[in-house]
Amino acid sequence: MTIFNFSAGPAVLPPEVKQQIEAELYNWNDTGCSVMEMSHRSAEFTAMAEENEALLRKLLQVPEDYAVMLIPGGARLQYSMIPMNMSSAEGKAVYAVNGHWGKEAFKEGSRFCRATSVRPVTPETYAEIPAFADVDVPTDADYLHYTSNETLEGVQWHQLPSHNGVRLCCDMTSDLLTKPIDVKQYSLIYASAQKNMGIAGITCVLMRKRDIGCSENLLPTMMNYKTYADTGSFYNTPPVFPWYVMLLVLRWTEAQGGVDAIQKMNQQKSRKLYDYIDSSDFFSNKVQLACRSEINVPFWLADETLNSTFLQESSAVGLKALKGHMAVGGMRASIYNAMPMAGIDSLIAFMQEFERTKG
Ligand SMILES: Cc1ncc(COP(=O)(O)O)c(C=O)c1O
């Protein structure tokens, strides 16, 4: 049976990447060791790290005046590092919140600076992006933070937010590498790797070099961006295996035709799924059309008493991890870069049959 893994993260990896990991596990690059067993300062690992950075820069067109840093601690560590490095206890920062992860970033940011949200943070889950304009963003703020794709709610920004010239910081954990982006619009972009760049353990941070090292706060060395920028992210022993998997995934991404081709695929996949959901009387998606996610597609059954039957039966035919996050309920299909169109076709065929027999 073919398995299609719709997990929100850690998430599906391309099969070619898993095959290569298997083939190289005991003998990587003719070193006689696995990549997990050698110094990160060895010539082989250093060469790999250089290829990784060059490929990421190429895929995302990262300008030279941006640093590429790979930092342990997950995306959540960035919720603290950003205000600590870019603001201060007296400083102001603004958060645009349109989902669970934006709320979490705002909560953590509030511990380190005078954080405000551009629109009231509502306790309910989001099905839209609350509108705001330049005038809502004070020009004396140290930065505006937002989450480009809210992984739980399936709410995605399809344009830049108004930011009144204030430095932009963006959590792109669930959509970095899923489409082209204009890096130079941002002061800082970050994404942990376990959705579209490999496995958990490493977070990619792209930061404008002139914004690095400006903080007057007393920062722990490991939480100072300058530490990573100055050492090529080699200050301490880095998470070597996630770094290696990231390179394999970047090579795979390039082989697909890069982020332009990947975006086309993602748009075709999500459109097909939304079209079916919208045509059905049994399934629905509550998110406003203009901000539906191309990456995480939540949906609800008209009869929620059938939720557990839906999950059992879908899992039995190889469609895994479709349960929505408990904060949102319902179902969610996470259709990251490595999810093939065949996975969408199988899911739709299953949903059609479920609707026909139980709807
Ligand atoms: C958009 C977004 N931000 C942040 C996180 C948290 O990431 P991490 O577990 O790497 O800290 C997630 C995890 O799913 C996410 O989807």
The ligand as an SDF file (V2000), in Angstrom:
LIG
                    3D

 16 16  0  0  0  0  0  0  0  0999 V2000
    4.5070   28.6550   11.6150 C   0  0  0  0  0  0  0  0  0  0  0  0
    5.1870   27.9520   12.7440 C   0  0  0  0  0  0  0  0  0  0  0  0
    5.9610   28.6600   13.5940 N   0  0  0  0  0  0  0  0  0  0  0  0
    6.6100   28.0740   14.6100 C   0  0  0  0  0  0  0  0  0  0  0  0
    6.5080   26.7240   14.8560 C   0  0  0  0  0  0  0  0  0  0  0  0
    7.2600   26.1160   15.9930 C   0  0  0  0  0  0  0  0  0  0  0  0
    8.3890   25.5010   15.4700 O   0  0  0  0  0  0  0  0  0  0  0  0
    9.4660   24.7400   16.3750 P   0  0  0  0  0  0  0  0  0  0  0  0
    8.7690   23.5450   16.9360 O   0  0  0  0  0  0  0  0  0  0  0  0
   10.5730   24.4310   15.4320 O   0  0  0  0  0  0  0  0  0  0  0  0
    9.8930   25.6790   17.4620 O   0  0  0  0  0  0  0  0  0  0  0  0
    5.7220   25.9390   13.9940 C   0  0  0  0  0  0  0  0  0  0  0  0
    5.5980   24.4840   14.2220 C   0  0  0  0  0  0  0  0  0  0  0  0
    4.8030   23.7910   13.6480 O   0  0  0  0  0  0  0  0  0  0  0  0
    5.0510   26.5720   12.9270 C   0  0  0  0  0  0  0  0  0  0  0  0
    4.2940   25.8610   12.0840 O   0  0  0  0  0  0  0  0  0  0  0  0
  1  2  1  0
  2  3  1  0
  2 15  2  0
  3  4  2  0
  4  5  1  0
  5  6  1  0
  5 12  2  0
  6  7  1  0
  7  8  1  0
  8  9  2  0
  8 10  1  0
  8 11  1  0
 12 13  1  0
 12 15  1  0
 13 14  2  0
 15 16  1  0
M  END
$$$$
